[in-house]
Amino acid sequence: MRQISEREIRASFVNCTKGEVKRLAVPRDLDVRPWDDLDFLGWQDLSSPGRAYLIAEQGDRLVGVALRRAAPNAGHVRRSMCSLCLTTHTGDGVSLMTARRTGGSGNSVGAYICTDLACSLYVRGKKDVGPGGRMPESLTLEEKISRTAVNVSEFLQKVTA
């Protein structure tokens, strides 16, 4: 992913009002993000733990969506798999995140996503989830990256459909 500015981030959101976009907390560390290793930009809103944001390139434009994270299950010790990068986590490492659909229908779309939104780094082995986090696969790294990008794109298409 190419490096993007705060202005581009705010202009990318498709499922927020202008007021919501104006108030959302943009990460302050944009200049040190590992842009070459990112398939999308994702972050949690530190001032509101139930909110997260995801921005990805779709063709020649950026598409950003605001996400709501479901409350974590207390005492949850089973493994859950991220539907974007297929990394498994224990505890609250994967969360159900929902995004309002565009068009004002009131419907939402949900997916189980790495809570820290670091899917790109897990796929590339730049961030370790521990034993059993990445299942052995015969795919190349490029194929895994491509699969993650397709999964992100399909999720965003469901939000904007």
PyMOL commands that place a pseudoatom at each C-alpha (Angstrom):
pseudoatom trace, name=CA, resn=MET, resi=1, chain=A, elem=C, hetatm=0, pos=[0.000, 0.000, 0.000]
pseudoatom trace, name=CA, resn=ARG, resi=2, chain=A, elem=C, hetatm=0, pos=[1.222, 3.482, -0.728]
pseudoatom trace, name=CA, resn=GLN, resi=3, chain=A, elem=C, hetatm=0, pos=[1.645, 5.982, 2.104]
pseudoatom trace, name=CA, resn=ILE, resi=4, chain=A, elem=C, hetatm=0, pos=[-1.473, 8.082, 2.590]
pseudoatom trace, name=CA, resn=SER, resi=5, chain=A, elem=C, hetatm=0, pos=[-2.094, 11.378, 4.346]
pseudoatom trace, name=CA, resn=GLU, resi=6, chain=A, elem=C, hetatm=0, pos=[-4.629, 12.337, 6.992]
pseudoatom trace, name=CA, resn=ARG, resi=7, chain=A, elem=C, hetatm=0, pos=[-6.576, 14.274, 4.363]
pseudoatom trace, name=CA, resn=GLU, resi=8, chain=A, elem=C, hetatm=0, pos=[-6.756, 11.185, 2.106]
pseudoatom trace, name=CA, resn=ILE, resi=9, chain=A, elem=C, hetatm=0, pos=[-7.800, 9.062, 5.073]
pseudoatom trace, name=CA, resn=ARG, resi=10, chain=A, elem=C, hetatm=0, pos=[-10.681, 11.370, 5.974]
pseudoatom trace, name=CA, resn=ALA, resi=11, chain=A, elem=C, hetatm=0, pos=[-11.812, 11.616, 2.325]
pseudoatom trace, name=CA, resn=SER, resi=12, chain=A, elem=C, hetatm=0, pos=[-11.884, 7.819, 1.910]
pseudoatom trace, name=CA, resn=PHE, resi=13, chain=A, elem=C, hetatm=0, pos=[-14.700, 6.922, 4.319]
pseudoatom trace, name=CA, resn=VAL, resi=14, chain=A, elem=C, hetatm=0, pos=[-17.856, 5.677, 2.637]
pseudoatom trace, name=CA, resn=ASN, resi=15, chain=A, elem=C, hetatm=0, pos=[-20.034, 4.659, 5.591]
pseudoatom trace, name=CA, resn=CYS, resi=16, chain=A, elem=C, hetatm=0, pos=[-19.720, 7.691, 7.856]
pseudoatom trace, name=CA, resn=THR, resi=17, chain=A, elem=C, hetatm=0, pos=[-21.351, 11.084, 8.045]
pseudoatom trace, name=CA, resn=LYS, resi=18, chain=A, elem=C, hetatm=0, pos=[-19.202, 14.182, 7.510]
pseudoatom trace, name=CA, resn=GLY, resi=19, chain=A, elem=C, hetatm=0, pos=[-19.381, 14.854, 11.249]
pseudoatom trace, name=CA, resn=GLU, resi=20, chain=A, elem=C, hetatm=0, pos=[-18.209, 11.340, 12.106]
pseudoatom trace, name=CA, resn=VAL, resi=21, chain=A, elem=C, hetatm=0, pos=[-15.316, 11.642, 9.667]
pseudoatom trace, name=CA, resn=LYS, resi=22, chain=A, elem=C, hetatm=0, pos=[-14.320, 14.980, 11.157]
pseudoatom trace, name=CA, resn=ARG, resi=23, chain=A, elem=C, hetatm=0, pos=[-14.287, 13.531, 14.699]
pseudoatom trace, name=CA, resn=LEU, resi=24, chain=A, elem=C, hetatm=0, pos=[-12.574, 10.202, 14.040]
pseudoatom trace, name=CA, resn=ALA, resi=25, chain=A, elem=C, hetatm=0, pos=[-9.137, 9.685, 15.547]
pseudoatom trace, name=CA, resn=VAL, resi=26, chain=A, elem=C, hetatm=0, pos=[-6.533, 9.315, 12.788]
pseudoatom trace, name=CA, resn=PRO, resi=27, chain=A, elem=C, hetatm=0, pos=[-3.302, 7.523, 13.808]
pseudoatom trace, name=CA, resn=ARG, resi=28, chain=A, elem=C, hetatm=0, pos=[-0.484, 9.942, 14.615]
pseudoatom trace, name=CA, resn=ASP, resi=29, chain=A, elem=C, hetatm=0, pos=[2.239, 7.534, 13.474]
pseudoatom trace, name=CA, resn=LEU, resi=30, chain=A, elem=C, hetatm=0, pos=[1.451, 7.580, 9.734]
pseudoatom trace, name=CA, resn=ASP, resi=31, chain=A, elem=C, hetatm=0, pos=[5.035, 8.507, 8.863]
pseudoatom trace, name=CA, resn=VAL, resi=32, chain=A, elem=C, hetatm=0, pos=[6.467, 5.375, 10.520]
pseudoatom trace, name=CA, resn=ARG, resi=33, chain=A, elem=C, hetatm=0, pos=[3.930, 2.765, 9.383]
pseudoatom trace, name=CA, resn=PRO, resi=34, chain=A, elem=C, hetatm=0, pos=[5.462, -0.108, 7.359]
pseudoatom trace, name=CA, resn=TRP, resi=35, chain=A, elem=C, hetatm=0, pos=[3.597, 0.952, 4.190]
pseudoatom trace, name=CA, resn=ASP, resi=36, chain=A, elem=C, hetatm=0, pos=[5.429, -1.487, 1.898]
pseudoatom trace, name=CA, resn=ASP, resi=37, chain=A, elem=C, hetatm=0, pos=[4.189, -4.370, 4.070]
pseudoatom trace, name=CA, resn=LEU, resi=38, chain=A, elem=C, hetatm=0, pos=[0.556, -3.238, 4.329]
pseudoatom trace, name=CA, resn=ASP, resi=39, chain=A, elem=C, hetatm=0, pos=[-2.319, -4.460, 2.188]
pseudoatom trace, name=CA, resn=PHE, resi=40, chain=A, elem=C, hetatm=0, pos=[-4.627, -2.062, 4.027]
pseudoatom trace, name=CA, resn=LEU, resi=41, chain=A, elem=C, hetatm=0, pos=[-4.418, 0.502, 6.801]
pseudoatom trace, name=CA, resn=GLY, resi=42, chain=A, elem=C, hetatm=0, pos=[-6.279, -0.567, 9.904]
pseudoatom trace, name=CA, resn=TRP, resi=43, chain=A, elem=C, hetatm=0, pos=[-6.345, 0.838, 13.422]
pseudoatom trace, name=CA, resn=GLN, resi=44, chain=A, elem=C, hetatm=0, pos=[-8.364, 0.875, 16.617]
pseudoatom trace, name=CA, resn=ASP, resi=45, chain=A, elem=C, hetatm=0, pos=[-9.718, 4.100, 18.043]
pseudoatom trace, name=CA, resn=LEU, resi=46, chain=A, elem=C, hetatm=0, pos=[-7.865, 4.377, 21.357]
pseudoatom trace, name=CA, resn=SER, resi=47, chain=A, elem=C, hetatm=0, pos=[-10.434, 6.832, 22.720]
pseudoatom trace, name=CA, resn=SER, resi=48, chain=A, elem=C, hetatm=0, pos=[-13.295, 4.430, 21.964]
pseudoatom trace, name=CA, resn=PRO, resi=49, chain=A, elem=C, hetatm=0, pos=[-12.300, 0.745, 22.272]
pseudoatom trace, name=CA, resn=GLY, resi=50, chain=A, elem=C, hetatm=0, pos=[-15.320, -0.493, 20.329]
pseudoatom trace, name=CA, resn=ARG, resi=51, chain=A, elem=C, hetatm=0, pos=[-14.366, 1.407, 17.183]
pseudoatom trace, name=CA, resn=ALA, resi=52, chain=A, elem=C, hetatm=0, pos=[-11.874, 0.518, 14.487]
pseudoatom trace, name=CA, resn=TYR, resi=53, chain=A, elem=C, hetatm=0, pos=[-11.176, 1.677, 10.938]
pseudoatom trace, name=CA, resn=LEU, resi=54, chain=A, elem=C, hetatm=0, pos=[-10.012, -0.009, 7.753]
pseudoatom trace, name=CA, resn=ILE, resi=55, chain=A, elem=C, hetatm=0, pos=[-8.849, 1.670, 4.523]
pseudoatom trace, name=CA, resn=ALA, resi=56, chain=A, elem=C, hetatm=0, pos=[-7.793, -0.150, 1.356]
pseudoatom trace, name=CA, resn=GLU, resi=57, chain=A, elem=C, hetatm=0, pos=[-7.072, 0.708, -2.232]
pseudoatom trace, name=CA, resn=GLN, resi=58, chain=A, elem=C, hetatm=0, pos=[-9.910, -0.371, -4.510]
pseudoatom trace, name=CA, resn=GLY, resi=59, chain=A, elem=C, hetatm=0, pos=[-8.883, 0.179, -8.093]
pseudoatom trace, name=CA, resn=ASP, resi=60, chain=A, elem=C, hetatm=0, pos=[-7.734, 3.770, -8.335]
pseudoatom trace, name=CA, resn=ARG, resi=61, chain=A, elem=C, hetatm=0, pos=[-9.384, 5.022, -5.148]
pseudoatom trace, name=CA, resn=LEU, resi=62, chain=A, elem=C, hetatm=0, pos=[-9.192, 4.556, -1.404]
pseudoatom trace, name=CA, resn=VAL, resi=63, chain=A, elem=C, hetatm=0, pos=[-12.195, 3.077, 0.393]
pseudoatom trace, name=CA, resn=GLY, resi=64, chain=A, elem=C, hetatm=0, pos=[-12.426, 3.504, 4.142]
pseudoatom trace, name=CA, resn=VAL, resi=65, chain=A, elem=C, hetatm=0, pos=[-14.980, 1.981, 6.483]
pseudoatom trace, name=CA, resn=ALA, resi=66, chain=A, elem=C, hetatm=0, pos=[-15.717, 2.540, 10.137]
pseudoatom trace, name=CA, resn=LEU, resi=67, chain=A, elem=C, hetatm=0, pos=[-16.065, -0.690, 12.106]
pseudoatom trace, name=CA, resn=ARG, resi=68, chain=A, elem=C, hetatm=0, pos=[-17.747, -1.550, 15.380]
pseudoatom trace, name=CA, resn=ARG, resi=69, chain=A, elem=C, hetatm=0, pos=[-16.172, -4.294, 17.426]
pseudoatom trace, name=CA, resn=ALA, resi=70, chain=A, elem=C, hetatm=0, pos=[-18.407, -6.689, 19.321]
pseudoatom trace, name=CA, resn=ALA, resi=71, chain=A, elem=C, hetatm=0, pos=[-17.712, -6.989, 23.031]
pseudoatom trace, name=CA, resn=PRO, resi=72, chain=A, elem=C, hetatm=0, pos=[-15.138, -9.704, 23.729]
pseudoatom trace, name=CA, resn=ASN, resi=73, chain=A, elem=C, hetatm=0, pos=[-16.303, -12.932, 25.334]
pseudoatom trace, name=CA, resn=ALA, resi=74, chain=A, elem=C, hetatm=0, pos=[-15.040, -13.131, 28.902]
pseudoatom trace, name=CA, resn=GLY, resi=75, chain=A, elem=C, hetatm=0, pos=[-12.970, -16.236, 29.514]
pseudoatom trace, name=CA, resn=HIS, resi=76, chain=A, elem=C, hetatm=0, pos=[-12.867, -17.111, 25.819]
pseudoatom trace, name=CA, resn=VAL, resi=77, chain=A, elem=C, hetatm=0, pos=[-9.930, -19.515, 25.379]
pseudoatom trace, name=CA, resn=ARG, resi=78, chain=A, elem=C, hetatm=0, pos=[-10.781, -21.157, 22.059]
pseudoatom trace, name=CA, resn=ARG, resi=79, chain=A, elem=C, hetatm=0, pos=[-8.968, -20.293, 18.871]
pseudoatom trace, name=CA, resn=SER, resi=80, chain=A, elem=C, hetatm=0, pos=[-10.690, -18.100, 16.309]
pseudoatom trace, name=CA, resn=MET, resi=81, chain=A, elem=C, hetatm=0, pos=[-9.638, -17.448, 12.716]
pseudoatom trace, name=CA, resn=CYS, resi=82, chain=A, elem=C, hetatm=0, pos=[-9.520, -14.094, 10.959]
pseudoatom trace, name=CA, resn=SER, resi=83, chain=A, elem=C, hetatm=0, pos=[-11.603, -14.173, 7.788]
pseudoatom trace, name=CA, resn=LEU, resi=84, chain=A, elem=C, hetatm=0, pos=[-9.198, -11.780, 6.026]
pseudoatom trace, name=CA, resn=CYS, resi=85, chain=A, elem=C, hetatm=0, pos=[-5.742, -13.276, 6.625]
pseudoatom trace, name=CA, resn=LEU, resi=86, chain=A, elem=C, hetatm=0, pos=[-6.655, -16.726, 8.030]
pseudoatom trace, name=CA, resn=THR, resi=87, chain=A, elem=C, hetatm=0, pos=[-4.503, -16.235, 11.119]
pseudoatom trace, name=CA, resn=THR, resi=88, chain=A, elem=C, hetatm=0, pos=[-5.788, -17.953, 14.258]
pseudoatom trace, name=CA, resn=HIS, resi=89, chain=A, elem=C, hetatm=0, pos=[-5.674, -16.340, 17.686]
pseudoatom trace, name=CA, resn=THR, resi=90, chain=A, elem=C, hetatm=0, pos=[-6.652, -17.354, 21.194]
pseudoatom trace, name=CA, resn=GLY, resi=91, chain=A, elem=C, hetatm=0, pos=[-8.699, -15.175, 23.491]
pseudoatom trace, name=CA, resn=ASP, resi=92, chain=A, elem=C, hetatm=0, pos=[-9.827, -11.881, 22.028]
pseudoatom trace, name=CA, resn=GLY, resi=93, chain=A, elem=C, hetatm=0, pos=[-7.261, -11.840, 19.183]
pseudoatom trace, name=CA, resn=VAL, resi=94, chain=A, elem=C, hetatm=0, pos=[-10.101, -12.084, 16.654]
pseudoatom trace, name=CA, resn=SER, resi=95, chain=A, elem=C, hetatm=0, pos=[-13.231, -9.959, 16.966]
pseudoatom trace, name=CA, resn=LEU, resi=96, chain=A, elem=C, hetatm=0, pos=[-16.506, -9.740, 15.143]
pseudoatom trace, name=CA, resn=MET, resi=97, chain=A, elem=C, hetatm=0, pos=[-16.361, -6.359, 13.435]
pseudoatom trace, name=CA, resn=THR, resi=98, chain=A, elem=C, hetatm=0, pos=[-19.345, -4.845, 11.716]
pseudoatom trace, name=CA, resn=ALA, resi=99, chain=A, elem=C, hetatm=0, pos=[-19.594, -1.992, 9.234]
pseudoatom trace, name=CA, resn=ARG, resi=100, chain=A, elem=C, hetatm=0, pos=[-22.705, -0.059, 8.263]
pseudoatom trace, name=CA, resn=ARG, resi=101, chain=A, elem=C, hetatm=0, pos=[-23.575, -0.580, 4.629]
pseudoatom trace, name=CA, resn=THR, resi=102, chain=A, elem=C, hetatm=0, pos=[-23.563, 2.458, 2.403]
pseudoatom trace, name=CA, resn=GLY, resi=103, chain=A, elem=C, hetatm=0, pos=[-26.815, 3.711, 0.958]
pseudoatom trace, name=CA, resn=GLY, resi=104, chain=A, elem=C, hetatm=0, pos=[-28.634, 4.332, 4.218]
pseudoatom trace, name=CA, resn=SER, resi=105, chain=A, elem=C, hetatm=0, pos=[-30.413, 0.975, 4.325]
pseudoatom trace, name=CA, resn=GLY, resi=106, chain=A, elem=C, hetatm=0, pos=[-29.535, 0.531, 7.993]
pseudoatom trace, name=CA, resn=ASN, resi=107, chain=A, elem=C, hetatm=0, pos=[-28.042, -2.901, 7.341]
pseudoatom trace, name=CA, resn=SER, resi=108, chain=A, elem=C, hetatm=0, pos=[-24.538, -3.890, 8.349]
pseudoatom trace, name=CA, resn=VAL, resi=109, chain=A, elem=C, hetatm=0, pos=[-21.931, -6.391, 7.252]
pseudoatom trace, name=CA, resn=GLY, resi=110, chain=A, elem=C, hetatm=0, pos=[-19.785, -8.346, 9.689]
pseudoatom trace, name=CA, resn=ALA, resi=111, chain=A, elem=C, hetatm=0, pos=[-16.568, -10.328, 9.558]
pseudoatom trace, name=CA, resn=TYR, resi=112, chain=A, elem=C, hetatm=0, pos=[-14.223, -11.933, 12.054]
pseudoatom trace, name=CA, resn=ILE, resi=113, chain=A, elem=C, hetatm=0, pos=[-11.024, -9.878, 11.824]
pseudoatom trace, name=CA, resn=CYS, resi=114, chain=A, elem=C, hetatm=0, pos=[-7.749, -9.747, 13.770]
pseudoatom trace, name=CA, resn=THR, resi=115, chain=A, elem=C, hetatm=0, pos=[-8.562, -7.382, 16.640]
pseudoatom trace, name=CA, resn=ASP, resi=116, chain=A, elem=C, hetatm=0, pos=[-5.350, -5.405, 16.102]
pseudoatom trace, name=CA, resn=LEU, resi=117, chain=A, elem=C, hetatm=0, pos=[-5.978, -5.225, 12.308]
pseudoatom trace, name=CA, resn=ALA, resi=118, chain=A, elem=C, hetatm=0, pos=[-2.372, -6.336, 11.672]
pseudoatom trace, name=CA, resn=CYS, resi=119, chain=A, elem=C, hetatm=0, pos=[-3.364, -8.973, 9.092]
pseudoatom trace, name=CA, resn=SER, resi=120, chain=A, elem=C, hetatm=0, pos=[-0.742, -7.822, 6.580]
pseudoatom trace, name=CA, resn=LEU, resi=121, chain=A, elem=C, hetatm=0, pos=[2.038, -8.269, 9.119]
pseudoatom trace, name=CA, resn=TYR, resi=122, chain=A, elem=C, hetatm=0, pos=[0.833, -11.721, 10.213]
pseudoatom trace, name=CA, resn=VAL, resi=123, chain=A, elem=C, hetatm=0, pos=[0.716, -12.934, 6.602]
pseudoatom trace, name=CA, resn=ARG, resi=124, chain=A, elem=C, hetatm=0, pos=[4.272, -11.709, 5.969]
pseudoatom trace, name=CA, resn=GLY, resi=125, chain=A, elem=C, hetatm=0, pos=[5.620, -13.146, 9.230]
pseudoatom trace, name=CA, resn=LYS, resi=126, chain=A, elem=C, hetatm=0, pos=[6.513, -9.650, 10.501]
pseudoatom trace, name=CA, resn=LYS, resi=127, chain=A, elem=C, hetatm=0, pos=[4.303, -10.107, 13.553]
pseudoatom trace, name=CA, resn=ASP, resi=128, chain=A, elem=C, hetatm=0, pos=[4.073, -13.386, 15.434]
pseudoatom trace, name=CA, resn=VAL, resi=129, chain=A, elem=C, hetatm=0, pos=[0.898, -14.656, 17.013]
pseudoatom trace, name=CA, resn=GLY, resi=130, chain=A, elem=C, hetatm=0, pos=[2.621, -17.623, 18.624]
pseudoatom trace, name=CA, resn=PRO, resi=131, chain=A, elem=C, hetatm=0, pos=[2.392, -21.383, 18.099]
pseudoatom trace, name=CA, resn=GLY, resi=132, chain=A, elem=C, hetatm=0, pos=[-0.467, -22.426, 15.847]
pseudoatom trace, name=CA, resn=GLY, resi=133, chain=A, elem=C, hetatm=0, pos=[-1.217, -18.901, 14.681]
pseudoatom trace, name=CA, resn=ARG, resi=134, chain=A, elem=C, hetatm=0, pos=[-0.373, -19.536, 11.052]
pseudoatom trace, name=CA, resn=MET, resi=135, chain=A, elem=C, hetatm=0, pos=[-1.273, -22.938, 9.691]
pseudoatom trace, name=CA, resn=PRO, resi=136, chain=A, elem=C, hetatm=0, pos=[1.252, -24.552, 7.327]
pseudoatom trace, name=CA, resn=GLU, resi=137, chain=A, elem=C, hetatm=0, pos=[0.251, -23.944, 3.716]
pseudoatom trace, name=CA, resn=SER, resi=138, chain=A, elem=C, hetatm=0, pos=[1.695, -24.803, 0.321]
pseudoatom trace, name=CA, resn=LEU, resi=139, chain=A, elem=C, hetatm=0, pos=[0.920, -21.298, -1.009]
pseudoatom trace, name=CA, resn=THR, resi=140, chain=A, elem=C, hetatm=0, pos=[3.720, -18.869, -1.729]
pseudoatom trace, name=CA, resn=LEU, resi=141, chain=A, elem=C, hetatm=0, pos=[3.946, -15.617, 0.213]
pseudoatom trace, name=CA, resn=GLU, resi=142, chain=A, elem=C, hetatm=0, pos=[2.686, -13.726, -2.846]
pseudoatom trace, name=CA, resn=GLU, resi=143, chain=A, elem=C, hetatm=0, pos=[-0.352, -16.025, -3.058]
pseudoatom trace, name=CA, resn=LYS, resi=144, chain=A, elem=C, hetatm=0, pos=[-1.125, -15.507, 0.641]
pseudoatom trace, name=CA, resn=ILE, resi=145, chain=A, elem=C, hetatm=0, pos=[-0.831, -11.737, 0.209]
pseudoatom trace, name=CA, resn=SER, resi=146, chain=A, elem=C, hetatm=0, pos=[-3.095, -11.883, -2.833]
pseudoatom trace, name=CA, resn=ARG, resi=147, chain=A, elem=C, hetatm=0, pos=[-5.668, -13.979, -0.956]
pseudoatom trace, name=CA, resn=THR, resi=148, chain=A, elem=C, hetatm=0, pos=[-5.727, -11.457, 1.891]
pseudoatom trace, name=CA, resn=ALA, resi=149, chain=A, elem=C, hetatm=0, pos=[-6.147, -8.564, -0.554]
pseudoatom trace, name=CA, resn=VAL, resi=150, chain=A, elem=C, hetatm=0, pos=[-9.045, -10.380, -2.250]
pseudoatom trace, name=CA, resn=ASN, resi=151, chain=A, elem=C, hetatm=0, pos=[-10.697, -11.057, 1.120]
pseudoatom trace, name=CA, resn=VAL, resi=152, chain=A, elem=C, hetatm=0, pos=[-10.394, -7.377, 2.098]
pseudoatom trace, name=CA, resn=SER, resi=153, chain=A, elem=C, hetatm=0, pos=[-11.769, -6.309, -1.289]
pseudoatom trace, name=CA, resn=GLU, resi=154, chain=A, elem=C, hetatm=0, pos=[-14.742, -8.684, -0.996]
pseudoatom trace, name=CA, resn=PHE, resi=155, chain=A, elem=C, hetatm=0, pos=[-15.530, -7.369, 2.484]
pseudoatom trace, name=CA, resn=LEU, resi=156, chain=A, elem=C, hetatm=0, pos=[-15.443, -3.761, 1.246]
pseudoatom trace, name=CA, resn=GLN, resi=157, chain=A, elem=C, hetatm=0, pos=[-17.632, -4.682, -1.729]
pseudoatom trace, name=CA, resn=LYS, resi=158, chain=A, elem=C, hetatm=0, pos=[-20.247, -6.084, 0.653]
pseudoatom trace, name=CA, resn=VAL, resi=159, chain=A, elem=C, hetatm=0, pos=[-20.186, -2.810, 2.598]
pseudoatom trace, name=CA, resn=THR, resi=160, chain=A, elem=C, hetatm=0, pos=[-20.558, -0.657, -0.513]
pseudoatom trace, name=CA, resn=ALA, resi=161, chain=A, elem=C, hetatm=0, pos=[-23.071, -2.878, -2.362]
for i in range(1, 161): cmd.bond("trace and resi %d" % i, "trace and resi %d" % (i + 1))
show_as sticks, trace
zoom trace
